[in-house]
């Protein structure tokens, strides 16, 4: 224990943590993590990877516990509180749902009911969002305009539709003004909806191994607590998979495995590569693809998920890396980093039949468009203010779509950095990027808005009325204003009560 304490104290000496606020110098610089020696590593993991605090590296990949629905119901209690948990092989101070790093994986079947009893033992309010779910946004369902106060007990009841798309979703804290800090501190977890592997060829389903690859990063302060104030997304950070640094996965030559890739970081981006192999994309943002495509690299903005098949053809050590990514002239630049090692050895196996489709894609290309809107993302980066259509989030409704109609939105990014656009409840089809037609293979709920560019999307406001939000999924930008409300109504007219009210009750950060 004495050696561990000395190793942790060394972080301050090497400048492992930087918390100097959002970069606002109008230019990009590449940041690399300082050289902090790991507490330990293993031959299976290979060379140690850079980190900003001493870590235990190269251990076998482990995953969060899985809670599965029974008889159509999954009931769970989240005791949200501050405390210590293990991450990267050491104890850190953060926030948790169930006392450990990230929440448990919630395993559901379409049509299930999810019941969460959220007990808020934090000293601050919070909220919970089921990211990607096509469910009701009002009442005690997926309602992010609801404030769960300290010392409160808040029931959540989510009725999922029987046609809820199979794939990987996630849940996370989502109270305006505190979202970045609480997600950074550990208030997030994965939801898996059954039905994806059942669409695969029969011989591939047999014995198919599935693994969660949850991407997240941390910066620690001198007290070994996760930094939650003045977070600098461009500062050196420690990138992890399932709370581990460079964990090790094993496979046989020719074997295919299903990886559920998710960027559950608060702010940073990942550009993934698995050396010597390709990703076969089965689902994007929990939307099964109409055409299975192979990709050498995958870009994951904050909030993005891909369900992929990977086949390792020969013996050897393969590295899952995030490659250098430039977010734009006014954004961040992220350096290359090894995230996970895959050691392939043993008796070769016959590679099973690979899929070409996961089912028909809901195509909105020929849909009648009821409304066309222009949405503008802008910012005053030096002042730390972010806007949609010139407004910071104020709780007022921006748009009132009519239930059942399709709208086309042209989303313009007039800033010098990329932003990930996300909307709750209804996924969308990307129609074009910077004026060029886009061949979508699925719907999605996160799309990259290029710096000084534009993206055109179409979305159907189906099944549910009520207020929900769209926003930038860089959570620092969302918390500082880059979020707005839509209110879906039966007739497309504003709720009369909105005309007599001012704004919603103030949230933290408003």
Helices and strands as residue ranges (DSSP letters): H 2-14, E 30-31, G 43-45, E 66-68, E 73-87, E 90-96, E 105-108, E 113-120, E 129-131, E 152-159, E 167-172, H 179-184, E 188-193, G 197-199, H 202-205, E 209-218, E 238-241, E 247-251, E 256-263, E 270-274, E 279-284, E 287-295, E 297-300, E 305-311, E 316-322, E 325-326, E 333-334, E 337-344, E 369-380, G 381-383, E 385-388, E 397-399, E 406-413, E 419-423, E 428-433, E 436-437, E 446-449, E 454-460, E 466-472, H 475-479, E 483-488, H 496-500
